[in-house]
């Protein structure tokens, strides 16, 4: 009887989850209740992101972009394609300080070192999101990183995915032994004085102070020069689950929540992706919504300067209510 009751409860929970947000996030201008949906202007360009491709050396349990060794929905972007957007940045006078790369695993892209070189040579800081595992540790990638870090001191940062400071919890998300492999990669970065930050997650029932103390202890044990109390160096992301009921963000919410549209990620960043089969890359409003067609703004940076309607559950839970940002 207990097992049957538990199964029934689980099924009810699943049904509730599948019914979340029905009728919401449909009209880009009006919410389900008929209120004016909030929009965000591209007011303060800081970061241009590139997705280097969705292929990854591992398959995480809750990857927001479904990266895996088989998923090539977003193909490898090339150095020449990146150079084209770097030129557009100057033409459009965006004034960004940072070029950032995410995946997949960026070091799966065979042109990653050349892509990084061109971005640094153009005068930008570079942030690379990586799991610091085998793709980064290949000799060609190591040699390239050492060369670039020496040529552009203080301009290159690796943000490493460490889902939890406890090895078992990290491995639950990323596979047995992944924590140890990542720590080895981070130790190589430490020994070669390549700047590091980490990206963690807030799904473990801990408060912010507990999480940061746990990471601080991990950093101290390994002599990692990462400040666990600095949200730009230890970035703790809220969980992204489209099956959780969330409110739609209206124009009135800015005053109610005491927040500004200028605080939201799409006010300061855009992301370039190359879809499988596409002739050219496209520019997206958000790093988190690679598969949502309504957030594709066009092929050029000029087209991508328009306002963005907060018309997705992630806009509410992750950015407005969660206060998260993918940039430092």
N, C-alpha and C positions, 0 to 999 in steps of 0.2 A: 504493500500500500504506500509506503514511504517513497519508493522509487517511482511509482505511478504519479504520486502527487508532485514530486520534484519535476518529472517530465512534463506534466501539465503546466506547472508554473513556468518552466523554461520556455515551453511553446507559447504561452501567453506573452511572456516577455519578448519573444521574437516577433510575435504579431504586432505588439505595441511599437517595437522598433521600426518594423517595416511600414508602419502607418505614420511615422513622424513627418511633420512639416507638410502634410497634404494640403494642397491649395496655396502654399507659400512659395516664394521665390520663383514666380512665373512671369509676371509683368515687370520689365525693367524700370518702369516709372511709378507703379502703384503697388502697394502691398495688398495682401489678401483682405485686410480690413478697410481698404480704400484710402489709406494714408499715402502721402508722397514719400517715395523711397529715397533714402539718402544716397548721394553720389559723392565721389571724391575727385577733385581736380588734381592734375599732375603739376603740383605747385612747387616742389622742391627736389628736383632730380639729384639723387645721390649715388645710386647703384644701377648699373646695367648688368643683368644676369644673362648667362648663357647656359642652356641645358646641353651638355656635351653628348647626350644619348642615354637612353634608358637601360642599356645593357649594364649588368652589374655582376660581380664575381660571386655574390651571395643573394639569397632571397629572404628578406626579412618578413616576419609574421604580419606586421602592420605597416608596410611601406605605402606612403600616401600616393606614390606615382607608379606603384606596382613594378618596380625595377626587379630584374632577375637575369640569369644567364641566357634567357630565351626571349625576353621582351625587347624587341627593337622597334616599337611603335614610334619612338623618337630616335632617329638615326644619328650617327656621329656627325657633329658639325665640323666644318673644316677651318683651317687657319685662314684661308682666303675669305671665307664667309664672315668670320669674326672681323677680319681687317676691314671689310666693307662697312660693317656697323660701327667700327671705331672711327672711320672717316665720316659717317653720318653724324656721330656724336659731335664732332667739331663743326660740321655744317649747320647743325641745329642749335649749337651753342648750349647744350644741356648743362655743361659744367659739372658732370658727375666726378666724384673722387675715386670711385671704386668699380672695378670689373670683377664680377663674381661668377663662379662656375659650380654647377651642381649636376647631378645625374639622375639615375644610374651612378656608376662609379667613374668620375672624370678620368682617372688614370687608365681606364679601359680604352679610351680614345687614343689611337696611335699618334695623333698630332698634338697631344696635350701640352707637351713641352714647348713646341713652336707657337701654339696658341698663347700660352702664358708669356713667352718671350715678347711677342708682338704687343700684348697688352701692357706689359711693363715698359717696353720701349716707347709706347705712346704717352707715357707719363702717369699712368694710373696705378693705384694700389691694387693688388690682386688677392682675392679670397678664393680658396678652393675647398669645397666640401668633399671629404673623403672618409673612407673607413680605415685608412692607413694600413691596409692589408697587402696582399701579394701584388696587386697591380701597381701600387705606389712603390713597392720595394723591388721591382725589377731594376736591374743594373742601369738600363738606359734612362729610366725615370729618375733614379737616384742621382745619376751624373748630371742630368739636366737641372734638377732642383738645386744641387750644390752650385752649379755654374750661375744660375739665375739669382740665387740668394746672395752670392758674392758680388754679382754685378749690380744688384739693386737692393742694397741693405735696407732693412726696415720696411720694405714694400710688399713682401710676400708673406701670407698667413695661410696655414692649413687649419680648417675647422673640422675636427675629427668627430665622427658619430660615436658617442659612448652613451648608450641608452640608459645605463645605470652604473653606478660605481661598484656595485656588487657583480662579480663575474657570472654567477648563476642566473641572475635576472637579465643581464645583458645577453648571455648566451641563449636564454629562452626566446628572445626576439630574433637573434641573428645566427644561431646555430652553435653547436658544441665546439668549444675551442676558439671561438671568434674573439672573445675578450683578450685572451692571452696573445693572439696574433696582433690585435690592434695595439696592445701595450708595447709589444716589440717594435711596431712601426713608430709609435710615439717616442719611444726611447731613442730610435735612430734620429728622429727629428730633433729631439732634445740635444743629443750629442753633437749634432751639426748646426745647432743654434738657428734652426728654422722656426719662426714664430708659430705658436699653436693657440687655438681656442678649441672648445668642445661644444657639441650639441647634445643635450640630454632630453629626457622626456619626463612628463609629470603624471604618469599613469600608475604610480606605485602606492598611492594613499599617504604620501608624505607631504608635509607642508614645505614651503620654499626654504625655510631656514634649515630644516632637516636634510633636504636634498643637497643644499649648498655645503653643509658641513661634511656630508658624506663624500662629495667630490673634493673638497679641500683636503680631507684625509688621504684620498687616493693620490692627489697631486703631490702632497708632502712625502708620501712613501716612495714615490718614483722621481722626486726632484723635478717635477714638471713646472715650468714657469708660467702657470696659468692661475689667474685670480678667480677663485670660486665665487666671490661676492660681486664680481663685476658682471652684469647681465650681458655685456658685449663680448665677454670672453668665455663665460659659462652660460650658454643660451639654453634655457629650459622651455621646451615647447609643449603647449597643451595638446591633448589628444584631438585628432581630427576624425570625427565620426558623423557622417551625414545622416545616420539613423537616430540621432539624438534631437529631441525637440528643442528648437532655439527660436528666439524672437526675430522678426524682421526689423531691420534698422531703418527708422524713418528720419526725416529732417529734424523732428523734435528731439530725437535721442541725443543729439550732440549736447544740448543744454541739460537734459535730464541726467546724462552720464558724466557731465563736465569734461567732455572730450572734444577734440577738434579734428576735422577731416585731415588736417595736416599731420596728425599723429599716425595715420593709417598707412600701411606699407605701399599701397598703390599710388600714394601721393608722391613717393620718392623713388620708385623703381619700376622697371619693366623687365621681361624675360624673353629672350630669343630662343626659338626651338626650330628643329628641322623634322618635319613629319615624314614618315616612311612614304615614298612615292611622290613627295612634293618636289616641284622644281626649285623652289626657293624657301628659305626660312620664313617664319612668321614671328610677329611680336605679340606677346601676351601681356595682359594687365597684371597677372599674378603668378608667382612661382609655384603656387599650390594647386592651380587649376589648369593643368596642361591639357586635360581632355574635355574641358568645357568650352564648346565652340563660341558661346556668347562672350567669352573673355579674350577671344582672338581679335586683335585690333587692326591688323593689316600686315603688309610685308615690310613697311618702312617705319623708321622712328617718327617721321612726320605724322603718319597716320595714327601712331600710338600715343599722341599727345592729348587725345580727347578724354573727357571725364569718364569715370567708371562707376556704373551703378552697382550698389552692394546687394547683388541679386543671387546670393548663394549662401547656404548654411555656414560655410567656412568664414565668410565675411563677418558674420556675427560672432560665432564662437571663438574663432582663432584670432582674428584681428581686432575687432571692436571690443568685445567683452574679455577676450583673453589677453589682449594687449601685446601680442607677439609680433615680432618682425624677423625676417630672415637675414637682414643686414645687421652689421655691427652697430 
